[in-house]
C-alpha cells in the first residue's frame, strides 16, 4: 500500500479533520486489501441528496376537468353574465321563475371567491431517490517529492477510468475463447468472452469522523497551468471532483456514514 499526497499534519500543520482520504473499496464498501491511499486537503465541498417526491393528486380537482367553468365561477364572471342575460330580478312578479332565478343568483354569488383546491391536491408521495452527489474542491502541494502531486492525481484518475477495456469486440472474444484464448484467465471463459472489460473501481471517502462508501468518481477537473517546479512537475494544484454514491441511500446508510468513529491514519 502506498500513501499518495503529503503528510498534511506533519509537513503543513493541517488538522487531520480537514484532510480527505480516498481508497479503493469493494461493492460492500469494505477496503480492498493493499489499496493505495490518496490524501488531499478539502478546500470546499457539498453533499447533495436528491429524494424524488411527486404530487399525483394535483389534477384530481374539478378545475382540471372544467378549468373555464371553475374560473368563471370563482371570479364572479358567470354571475355577471347570468344577470346580463336574465336580469337582476327587480320589478318582476313573484312566482316559481323569479324564485328559481333568485336562488341561482344567490348560488352563483356564493361560489365567487371559492376554490376546489384542498390539501389532498398538494399531498406529495415518495416515488424514488437518486444517488447522493459529492462536489469537492481539493488541494495538493508537494513537500519533499515533486512527483507526489501528480502521483495522487494519477491514482484518482486511474480509479475513475475503466480498469480494463478489451481491444476486441464481443464476437472476436467469443471466437478467441472457443480457441482457448480467453481474454481474462481470472474469470470463467464465458464471462470473459461476453464481458471482457472491467468497470472503474469503487472508492471510499473519509473526511473527519465520516466515511462515505461505496462511491464512484464521476469527474475530475484539473488545470494544466498549475504552478510547476523547474523539472515541470506540479508543485501544487487545486482541482474539482464530483462523486456519487453507488446506490441511493436510506436512513441506515446515513447512520453508517455519520455514526463511525474518528478517522485514524
DOKE-551722 format. One record per residue (C-alpha): residue number from 0; residue in three letters; z, y, x. Coordinates in Angstrom, 2 decimals, decimal comma. Last residue first. Example, Ala and Ser with C-alpha at 12.3 -4.5 7.8 and 13.67 -1.06 7.14 Angstrom:
2
  num  residu       zz       yy       xx
    1     SER     7,14    -1,06    13,67
    0     ALA     7,80    -4,50    12,30
! end
This chain:
265
  num  residu       zz       yy       xx
  264     UNK     9,61     7,41    -4,49
  263     UNK    12,11     7,15    -7,30
  262     UNK    11,18     8,52   -10,68
  261     UNK    14,14     9,26   -12,94
  260     UNK    14,93     6,68   -15,63
  259     UNK    12,61     5,82   -18,48
  258     UNK    13,01     7,18   -22,01
  257     UNK    10,11     9,59   -22,11
  256     UNK     7,25     7,13   -21,76
  255     UNK     8,90     4,17   -23,49
  254     UNK    10,21     6,32   -26,33
  253     UNK     6,76     7,81   -26,83
  252     UNK     5,18     4,35   -26,76
  251     UNK     7,67     3,15   -29,38
  250     UNK     6,77     6,07   -31,66
  249     UNK     3,08     5,13   -31,65
  248     UNK     0,36     5,95   -29,17
  247     UNK    -3,41     5,70   -29,49
  246     UNK    -4,95     3,46   -26,87
  245     UNK    -5,87     3,68   -23,18
  244     UNK    -4,16     7,05   -22,92
  243     UNK    -6,44     9,83   -21,76
  242     UNK    -6,83    11,73   -18,52
  241     UNK    -8,45    15,02   -17,57
  240     UNK    -8,06    16,27   -14,02
  239     UNK    -8,56    19,72   -12,54
  238     UNK    -8,60    20,65    -8,85
  237     UNK    -6,84    22,81    -6,31
  236     UNK    -7,67    22,12    -2,68
  235     UNK    -6,10    22,48     0,72
  234     UNK    -7,18    21,98     4,32
  233     UNK   -10,41    20,29     3,27
  232     UNK   -12,20    18,67     6,18
  231     UNK   -14,98    20,52     7,98
  230     UNK   -13,73    19,93    11,53
  229     UNK   -12,73    23,57    11,85
  228     UNK   -10,48    23,13     8,83
  227     UNK   -11,57    23,85     5,29
  226     UNK   -10,51    26,07     2,38
  225     UNK   -12,15    24,94    -0,90
  224     UNK   -15,88    25,58    -1,31
  223     UNK   -16,86    22,27    -2,88
  222     UNK   -14,53    22,88    -5,81
  221     UNK   -13,01    19,90    -7,66
  220     UNK   -13,42    18,64   -11,20
  219     UNK   -12,09    15,19   -12,07
  218     UNK   -12,91    13,54   -15,40
  217     UNK   -11,85    10,83   -17,83
  216     UNK    -9,21     9,09   -15,74
  215     UNK    -7,87     6,28   -17,92
  214     UNK    -4,19     5,84   -18,70
  213     UNK    -1,75     2,93   -19,00
  212     UNK     0,86     4,33   -18,74
  211     UNK     2,73     7,62   -18,83
  210     UNK     5,97     7,64   -16,84
  209     UNK     8,49    10,42   -17,38
  208     UNK    11,55    11,21   -15,26
  207     UNK     9,65    13,80   -13,21
  206     UNK     5,95    13,10   -13,44
  205     UNK     4,69     9,54   -13,08
  204     UNK     1,09     8,83   -14,07
  203     UNK    -0,09     5,24   -14,37
  202     UNK    -3,69     4,23   -13,77
  201     UNK    -6,37     1,98   -15,21
  200     UNK    -9,30     0,99   -13,03
  199     UNK   -12,91     1,60   -13,97
  198     UNK   -14,86    -1,23   -15,66
  197     UNK   -16,28    -4,19   -13,73
  196     UNK   -19,93    -5,24   -13,85
  195     UNK   -21,45    -8,72   -14,26
  194     UNK   -20,59    -9,18   -17,94
  193     UNK   -23,04   -11,77   -19,25
  192     UNK   -23,65   -13,62   -15,99
  191     UNK   -20,14   -13,25   -14,59
  190     UNK   -18,64   -14,38   -17,89
  189     UNK   -20,89   -17,45   -17,91
  188     UNK   -20,02   -18,21   -14,28
  187     UNK   -16,27   -18,01   -14,95
  186     UNK   -14,59   -15,39   -12,77
  185     UNK   -13,82   -14,78    -9,08
  184     UNK   -17,26   -16,01    -7,90
  183     UNK   -18,94   -12,84    -9,08
  182     UNK   -22,75   -12,60    -9,01
  181     UNK   -23,00   -16,38    -9,53
  180     UNK   -25,86   -17,93    -7,53
  179     UNK   -25,73   -21,47    -8,88
  178     UNK   -29,36   -21,44    -9,95
  177     UNK   -28,33   -21,06   -13,59
  176     UNK   -26,12   -18,15   -12,48
  175     UNK   -29,11   -16,50   -10,83
  174     UNK   -31,14   -16,87   -14,02
  173     UNK   -28,31   -15,44   -16,15
  172     UNK   -27,90   -12,55   -13,69
  171     UNK   -31,60   -11,73   -13,87
  170     UNK   -31,45   -11,72   -17,67
  169     UNK   -28,45    -9,38   -17,72
  168     UNK   -29,86    -6,80   -15,36
  167     UNK   -29,48    -6,71   -11,57
  166     UNK   -27,54    -4,31    -9,34
  165     UNK   -24,17    -5,04   -10,93
  164     UNK   -21,84    -2,07   -11,12
  163     UNK   -18,41    -2,51    -9,55
  162     UNK   -15,03    -0,79    -9,81
  161     UNK   -16,56     1,62   -12,28
  160     UNK   -15,58     5,23   -11,49
  159     UNK   -12,25     6,96   -12,27
  158     UNK   -10,22     4,87    -9,82
  157     UNK   -12,61     5,71    -6,99
  156     UNK   -12,33     9,39    -7,89
  155     UNK    -8,55     9,28    -7,57
  154     UNK    -8,86     7,48    -4,22
  153     UNK   -11,42     9,98    -2,93
  152     UNK    -9,22    12,93    -3,89
  151     UNK    -6,25    11,44    -2,01
  150     UNK    -8,34    10,66     1,06
  149     UNK    -9,91    14,12     0,96
  148     UNK    -6,51    15,78     1,18
  147     UNK    -5,19    13,31     3,78
  146     UNK    -8,15    13,85     6,12
  145     UNK    -6,56    16,82     7,94
  144     UNK    -3,54    14,75     8,96
  143     UNK    -0,26    16,59     9,55
  142     UNK     0,23    19,00     6,66
  141     UNK    -2,84    18,88     4,44
  140     UNK    -2,54    20,51     1,02
  139     UNK    -3,25    19,11    -2,44
  138     UNK    -2,95    20,87    -5,80
  137     UNK    -3,32    19,65    -9,37
  136     UNK    -4,28    21,28   -12,66
  135     UNK    -3,78    18,72   -15,38
  134     UNK    -5,13    18,08   -18,87
  133     UNK    -3,62    14,96   -20,44
  132     UNK    -5,01    13,69   -23,77
  131     UNK    -3,33    11,16   -26,08
  130     UNK    -5,73     8,63   -27,58
  129     UNK    -6,86     9,33   -31,15
  128     UNK    -4,92     8,64   -34,30
  127     UNK    -5,63     7,26   -37,75
  126     UNK    -5,72     7,79   -41,52
  125     UNK    -2,38     9,44   -42,27
  124     UNK    -2,27    10,87   -45,77
  123     UNK    -2,03    14,52   -46,75
  122     UNK    -0,91    15,92   -50,09
  121     UNK    -2,87    19,10   -50,90
  120     UNK    -4,15    18,06   -54,34
  119     UNK    -0,80    16,45   -55,18
  118     UNK     0,87    19,80   -54,62
  117     UNK    -0,95    21,06   -57,68
  116     UNK    -4,16    23,03   -58,32
  115     UNK    -5,14    23,33   -62,00
  114     UNK    -4,86    27,11   -61,90
  113     UNK    -3,68    29,79   -64,33
  112     UNK    -4,34    33,52   -64,02
  111     UNK    -6,01    33,71   -67,43
  110     UNK    -5,45    30,48   -69,32
  109     UNK    -3,00    32,19   -71,69
  108     UNK    -5,67    34,71   -72,72
  107     UNK    -8,12    31,93   -73,52
  106     UNK    -5,50    30,28   -75,72
  105     UNK    -4,76    33,56   -77,54
  104     UNK    -8,45    34,20   -78,14
  103     UNK    -8,89    30,68   -79,49
  102     UNK    -5,83    31,06   -81,73
  101     UNK    -7,11    34,37   -83,08
  100     UNK   -10,55    32,95   -83,76
   99     UNK    -9,07    29,97   -85,58
   98     UNK    -7,02    32,27   -87,78
   97     UNK   -10,03    34,51   -88,45
   96     UNK   -12,12    31,51   -89,48
   95     UNK    -9,49    29,97   -91,77
   94     UNK    -8,79    33,17   -93,63
   93     UNK    -7,59    36,73   -93,40
   92     UNK   -10,21    39,35   -93,75
   91     UNK   -11,63    41,06   -90,70
   90     UNK   -10,79    44,59   -89,65
   89     UNK    -9,81    43,62   -86,14
   88     UNK   -10,93    40,14   -84,98
   87     UNK   -11,75    41,16   -81,39
   86     UNK   -15,44    40,46   -81,79
   85     UNK   -17,15    37,10   -81,68
   84     UNK   -19,73    37,75   -78,98
   83     UNK   -18,03    40,42   -76,90
   82     UNK   -14,66    38,80   -77,53
   81     UNK   -15,91    35,48   -76,17
   80     UNK   -17,42    37,15   -73,12
   79     UNK   -14,11    38,85   -72,35
   78     UNK   -12,26    35,59   -72,83
   77     UNK   -14,67    33,78   -70,51
   76     UNK   -14,21    36,41   -67,81
   75     UNK   -10,44    36,01   -67,80
   74     UNK   -10,38    35,19   -64,08
   73     UNK    -8,76    31,80   -64,56
   72     UNK   -11,04    30,78   -67,44
   71     UNK   -14,21    32,00   -65,71
   70     UNK   -13,30    30,10   -62,54
   69     UNK   -12,38    26,93   -64,46
   68     UNK   -15,78    26,93   -66,20
   67     UNK   -17,81    27,58   -63,03
   66     UNK   -15,96    24,94   -60,98
   65     UNK   -16,37    22,11   -63,50
   64     UNK   -15,75    18,84   -61,65
   63     UNK   -14,08    20,25   -58,53
   62     UNK   -12,08    22,70   -60,62
   61     UNK   -10,70    19,95   -62,85
   60     UNK    -8,70    18,53   -59,95
   59     UNK    -9,22    15,44   -57,78
   58     UNK   -11,33    17,14   -55,11
   57     UNK    -8,46    17,94   -52,76
   56     UNK    -6,96    14,50   -53,33
   55     UNK    -8,07    12,89   -50,05
   54     UNK    -6,22    15,37   -47,84
   53     UNK    -6,60    13,92   -44,33
   52     UNK    -4,42    13,47   -41,27
   51     UNK    -5,55    12,34   -37,81
   50     UNK    -2,95    12,30   -35,06
   49     UNK    -4,21    14,00   -31,88
   48     UNK    -1,51    14,30   -29,24
   47     UNK    -2,10    16,77   -26,44
   46     UNK    -0,18    16,77   -23,19
   45     UNK    -0,60    19,88   -21,05
   44     UNK    -0,54    20,57   -17,34
   43     UNK    -0,14    23,20   -14,67
   42     UNK     0,44    23,29   -10,93
   41     UNK     1,12    19,56   -10,51
   40     UNK     1,61    18,93    -6,80
   39     UNK    -0,16    15,71    -5,89
   38     UNK     0,91    12,25    -4,77
   37     UNK    -1,60     9,39    -4,76
   36     UNK    -0,14     5,91    -4,49
   35     UNK    -2,14     2,91    -3,31
   34     UNK    -1,80    -0,38    -5,16
   33     UNK    -0,23    -3,36    -3,37
   32     UNK     0,84    -5,06    -6,57
   31     UNK    -0,80    -3,52    -9,61
   30     UNK     1,82    -1,51   -11,48
   29     UNK     2,50    -2,61   -15,05
   28     UNK     0,90    -0,65   -17,90
   27     UNK     0,03    -3,75   -19,92
   26     UNK    -3,68    -3,31   -19,20
   25     UNK    -2,96    -3,34   -15,46
   24     UNK    -1,84    -0,48   -13,23
   23     UNK    -3,20     1,63   -10,38
   22     UNK    -1,04     4,43    -9,02
   21     UNK    -0,67     8,16    -9,62
   20     UNK     2,36    10,26    -8,69
   19     UNK     2,77    13,85    -9,84
   18     UNK     5,13    16,04    -7,84
   17     UNK     7,11    18,78    -9,59
   16     UNK    10,11    16,50   -10,13
   15     UNK    10,17    15,83    -6,39
   14     UNK    11,19    19,43    -5,71
   13     UNK     8,90    20,95    -3,12
   12     UNK    10,38    21,59     0,32
   11     UNK     6,94    21,70     1,93
   10     UNK     6,95    18,89     4,50
    9     UNK     9,96    16,86     3,33
    8     UNK     9,67    17,26    -0,45
    7     UNK     5,88    17,25    -0,56
    6     UNK     5,34    14,29     1,73
    5     UNK     1,62    14,89     1,90
    4     UNK    -1,09    13,03    -0,03
    3     UNK    -2,03     9,38    -0,05
    2     UNK     0,65     6,72     0,21
    1     UNK    -0,93     3,45     1,27
    0     UNK     0,00     0,00     0,00
! end
